[in-house]
Amino acid sequence: MSGHTPDKARRIARYCLSNTPESLPADVVHEVKRRVLDSVATALGAWQTEVAAAAVRVAASTMPVGERAAEVLGHLPGGALEYAAFANATMVRTLDFNDTYLAKEPAHPSDNIAAVIASAQVYGKTGLEAILGVANAYEVQCRLCDANSLRAKGIDHVTYGNISVAASCGAMLGMSEDDIVHAIGIAGVAHTAIRQTREGEMPNWKAAAFANAGRNGLFAVRAAKAGFTGPTPIFEGFKGLELVLTGNFDLTLAKDGEAPGMILKTYIKPAPVEYHAQSAVEVAVKMHDAGVKWRDIEKIRVRTHKASYEIIGRSPEKWAPQSKETADHSLPYCIAIALVEGQVNLASFDEHKFRDPEMLAFMKRIEIVEEAEFTAMYGDGFANHLHVTMKDGKVHEGESRYPLGHPKNKMTDKQIEEKFRLLAEGILPKAIQTEFIARCWSLEKATSLLPFYPAFTGKV
């Protein structure tokens, strides 16, 4: 109504529609291309895992009828929109190696990319239109994460992904403001994920949790396009998200037409571990390189921030991981393997390593405590401090607040290319690696995204 402040879903829809591909600033366009390259890298790294195979089986059972197939990475002929996006997003997330955003609620915003690309393929959008779709998805999800915590209430962060995918893809497809509001309403009312996915011993569903949210967001778009109306207002209603789920929701959006720049505030991962462990791994690797011998360590006291302590440093399972998913979410294991091997890579999470009795005994020498100073700076930096006491009484200390990949310590384009080549090794021939890297750097010039993903048939 005239003179009334629009509800939050309408504000989100209006904002996404207010941006145009041609108005995107160069730094946002370039950052999207970096994230697309990074996310495909992490998907390739996961391509041969059992989780990826399961996701592909889901997609293969749902061939599209009457519409174009969207590509499934490494598999032809592809799949229906929602399910191709599901398979690709699962691969992106499997290794816990894609980018991160940490605020009141954490997120992995590149989880949105597979849904945007699948939609662009099915509906014939250009590379530049897809770039805007990705930038809008980052903008919406990160702003939602700034507004309120879901984790504190037992709800999983991927619940915000239902909304970011519905809003960004709805706008990219040219839906009306009203229809995008309906899509957000459908996505918001029907799909709430609980946090148990990330508690205790973690299942491989963790890799698919946002992929499923993206699938739900895309289905909500499809439903709204077909004429379904969603409940409104989805946030402020008497039984809406704020009352039932989030509590007070302080959503701040950029002004309509203001460039979606939240992607510039997110972080790329140099190591395949939960983000709160990145700075700890960085310190541990430096200690190893400086000559600290793990067998000579008497004890390690780790000072960390509250979110790190609660998510990866508190539960007993972190000291005896039974799965790769738990090991890469274990602060003591990530520190221990970094000190033992001097690096943390995909091989660091081979089962024989995290179940090794000698490794488990070493981990018992690690104590993790919350540091109030580090908790207070959370959102700016993500600090870890290691105080290592040797058996001969010598002490080594190290601290990192802005690990590589943080906006204040950015990875270079060359480093992202190196990450891509590392993860594509044995999957893509060198020539195809080079071709795909070039395709990403010129994404804004693409008139079609079919085909987009690198073509391959298996291990080289």
N, C-alpha and C positions, 0 to 999 in steps of 0.2 A: 504494500500500500504506500502511496505517496506520503513522504515525511517520516516514514518508519525506517529504522535501521534494518537492512536485510538480515535474514538469519544466516548462520555460518555456512551452511551448505550453498546458499545462493551467493554469498561472498566469494566462496571458493570457485564456483562455476563462473561467475562474472570475471574474476581475476584471470582464470585460465583462458577465457575467450578474449580478454583484452589484449593479449600479446599476439604479435604476428611474427612469422619466421624471419621476415626481412628486418625486423626491429631488434633482433638479438644482438647484443654486443659481441665483439670478436672473442673476448676472453671466455665468455660463456659457451660460445660455439666450440671453441678449442677444448675447453674442459669436458664438454659432452663427448667429444671424439676420443679424448683420453680415457674416459670411463667406459665407452663402448669397447675399445681395444682391451682394456683391463678386464672387463667382465667376460668377453669371449675367451681371453686367456685362461681365466679360472674355470670356465666351462670345459675347455679343451683338457685342462689338467685333470678334470673329473670324468672325462668321457668314458674311460674303461672301468669305472667303479660299478659295484652292484647297485648302488642307489641310482646312478644314471640309467642303467639298464632297466630298472623297474619303472622309472619315469617314462622312458621311451616306449615300454610296453603299454603303458596307459595311453600315450598319444596314438600309438599305432592302432588301437582298438576303436578310434573315433575319427575315421576319415570323413572329410567334409562332403556334404551333399549340396550342390547348387552354389558353392562359393569356392574361391581359390583356396588351395592348401597353403598354410604357413610352413616355412622350413623348420625341420627339427635337425639340430646340429649333427652332421655326420650321418644322416639317415634320409633316404628318399622312399616314397614320394612326399613325405611331410605329414601334416595332420590338421585337424580342425583348429580354428583360431585359439580357443581357450586352452586346448590340450597341447598344442605345439608350444604355446607360451609357458605352460606348466612344465613341460619336459626341459625346455631350455633354461628356465629360471632355476629349476632344481639343480641342473649342472653348474650354473653360475655359483650357487650357494654351497654346494657339497663340501668343498675344501675349506670353507670358512676363510677364503682368501680374497673376497671382494670387498669393496669399500665400506666405510662406516660413518655414522654420524651419532654423536653422543650429546644428549641434552637431558631434559627431565625424563625422556624416554629414549632408549637407544634404537638404532635402526641400521640397516644395510641398504641404502637407497638405490644402489645399482640393481637390486632385486626387481625394480620396476622396468628395467631396460628390455627384457625379453617380451613383456606384454606390449610395450610400445612398438617394437620392431615387428612382432607378429601382426599387430593391427595395421601398421603401415603396409605390410605385404598384402594382406587380404583386401584392404580397401584402397590400394593403389596410391599411397602417399609418397612424396619425395623424401630424399634424405634430409633436406632442411626442415621439412615439416616434422619428421621424426625427431630431429634434434630439439625442436621446440617441445615436442611431446615429452621427451626425456627431461628437459629442463623444468617443465611444469610439474612433472611427477616428483622430482627432487624437491621442488619448492613446496608442494603441498605436504609431502610426508615429513620433511624436516620442520616445517611450521607446526604441524600437528605434534611432533615430538617436543617442540619448545613449549607447547601449551599445557601439557599435563602428562603425568606418569601413568602408564598402564601397568607396568611391572609391579609397582607398589600395591596394586589391587589384585594381583594374581592373573592379570590379563597379558597376553603376549603382544609384543610390539607389532607383529604382522597385521594386527587388526586395523591399524592405520593404513596399511597397504591396500585394503579393499577400497578405501576412499581415494587414495592418490592415483591408483590405476583407473578407477571409474572416471574421475575428474579429468585427468590428463588425456586419456584416450578418447573420452567423449568429446573434449574440445578439439583434439586433432582430427576427429572424424566429422567435424562441422555440425555437431548436434546443437540444438537450441539451448539457451540458458535453462529453460524450464525442464527440458529432457535430461540435462546433466544433473540438475537438482534431483530429479526422480531417480537417476542412476545412483547418485550418492546415497539417497534414502534407502534404496533397495540393498545396496552394498553394506550400508551401515547397520540396518536392522536385522539382516539375516545371517551375518557372518562374524561371530566373535570367537577368537582363539584364546584358549587359556594357557597359562605360563608353564604348565607341567611339562610341556615339550622340552624345556630347558632346565629342569630341576633333576637333581640326582643323576643316575645313570642315563645318559641321553640316547634316544632312539635315532635311527637314520631319518625319521620323519622331520627332524629339525631342518634338514636340507630342503625339504619340500614345503615347509610351513608357509613361507611367503609366496612360493610358487602357487600354492592353493589359494592364497588371498588374491593374487593377481588373476587367477582363473575366475574367482568369484567376482572381482571387479569387472572383468571383461563380460561375464555373463550378465551382470547388472546393466552394462551398457547395451548389450544385445536386447535385454528385456525392455529397457526404456525406449530403444529405437522401435521396438515392435508395438509399443503402446501401453505398456504397464506403467502405472504411476506409483511412485514410492512415498512412504510416510514422511510427512513434513510437519513441523521442523524436526529433522532427525537428531540434531544436537540439543535444542532447547525445549523439546516437547515434554509433556507431563510424564511420559514414560520413555523419554529420549536418552541419548547417549550420556548426557551430562548427569541426569538424575540416576540412571541405572548403572553407569559404567565409570565415568571419569571424575565426577564431581565438577567443581568450578573449572571452566575451560577457557583460559585466557589466550584466545587465538589472535595472533597478530599477523596480518598479511601485508605484503607490499601493496602500494597503491596500484590501482588498475592502470595497466600500460607500463608499469615499472618493471624493468627486466628481472626475470627469475634468476637471482644470483645465489641462492642457497647452496647450489652445487659447489661453489667456490669455497665453502666453509666445511666441506666434508673431507674425509681422509682415505687415502689409498694405502693398502697394506703391503709392506715389504716382506712380511713373514706370514705363513698360513696359520695364525693363531688368533684367538679371540682378542679384540682390539685392546682391551685393558692390559693385556700381557705384552704388547709391542715394546713399550719402553723398558720393561724388565728384561726381555730377551735381548734388546740392544745393549743393555748394561752387562748382562751375563756373557755375551759374545765378546765384548771388549775385554772383560776380565780373562776369559780363556786366551784371547790373543796376547794378553799381557803376561801370560805365563802362570796364571792361577791353575793349579792342578786339583781337579775335583776330588781325587782320592785323599788329598791332604787337608780337606776342609772339615773342620770340627762342627760348625753350625753356620746357618745363614738366617739372618733376621731381615725380613722384607717389610718395609713400610709402604703401604699402598693406600689408595682412596676407597671410600665406602663402597662404591659400585663394584670396583674390582674385588674387594673382599667378599661381598655378598654373592657375586655371580661366579667367580672363578677361584676364590680362595678360602671358602668357608666349609663347605660340606665334606664329609668324610670320603665321598667318592672321588674327590679331587686328588687324594693321596693314594688311591688304588684304582686308577681308571681301567675299565673293562672294555672300552670301545674307543675308536678313533675320535668320535664325537665328544666323548668326555675328556680324552687326553688333550685335545686342542683347546678345551675350555678349563684346563687345570693350570693355574698359575704355578704351583710347585713343579709340575712335570715340565712345563715350558722352560722354566728357569734351569731345572736340572739337566735337560737334554742339551740346552745351549751351552752350559758349562762343560758337559761331557764331550760334545762334538764340535763346539765352536761355530755352530750354525744351526738354524732351524729351517728345515725344508720339508717337502712331502714325505720323504723317507723317514723323517724323525717320528712319524706316527705309525710306523709299522708295528704290528701287534707285539712282536717279540721284544721290542724295545720298551714299550710302556708297561709290559707285564714282567720284565726282567727282574728277578729278586734283588739283584745288586742295585738296580735303579730305584726300586721301591724302598730299599733300605736307605739309600742316599736321600731320597725325598723326605724321609722322617727327620732329617737334620734341618729341615726348612721350617721356620716359624713365620707366619704372616699376620700382621697387625694393621689396623686402620690408623692412618696418620691424619689428624684433623686439618693440618695445613693443606695436605693434598686434596682432601675432600672439599675444602673451601674454594680451591682453584679449579675444581672440576667444570668442564665445559670450555675452559681456556686451554689448559694443559692436562695431561693424564700421566701423573708422575708415579714412578716407582723408585725406591731407594734400596739398594742391597748393601747390607753390612755383613761381611764374610769374615769369620774368625777361623784361622788355620789351626791345625793341631799343634804347631810350634808357638802359638800365641800371636802371630802376626795378624794384622787386620787389613782387609781391603774394602774400600767403599766406592760406590758409584751410584749416580742418579741421572735419570733422564725424564724430562717433562714434555718435550715435543719430539717424539720419535719421527724417524724418516717417514714421509708420506703425510704428515700433519701440514695444514696450510702454512704454518710458520717454519716448516722444514720440508718443502715439497720435493717429491720425486720428479726427476726430469723426464722429458719425453723419451730420451734414450733409455733411462732406467725402466720405464714402462714397456718399451719395445723389448728390452732384455728379459723382463718378466714374461712377456708373451712368448718369446722364443724358447725360454726355459720350459714353460708349461706345454708348448706345442711340440717339443722334442719327442720324436718317436711316433707322433700322430700325424703331423703335416710335413711334407717335404719342404726343404729350405725355400725353394722357389715360390711355393704357395704361401708360406709364412710371409715372405717379402711382398707378395701380391696383396695379401689381406691387410697388412700394415698400411700399405699405400691406399687401399680402399677406405680404411678408417680415416686417414688424414684428409681425404677428399670427400668425405661423406656428404657435406653440404652441397656438392655438385651433382649428386646422384639423382636422376629423374625417376628411378624405381629402385626398390629394395628387394626385388625378386630377379635374380638371386642376390643374397647378401652374404650369408655365412660361407666360410671357406669350404670348398668341395674336397671331400676325401671319403674313403671307403673303409678305413681301418688302419691298424698299426703299420708303419712303413718299416 
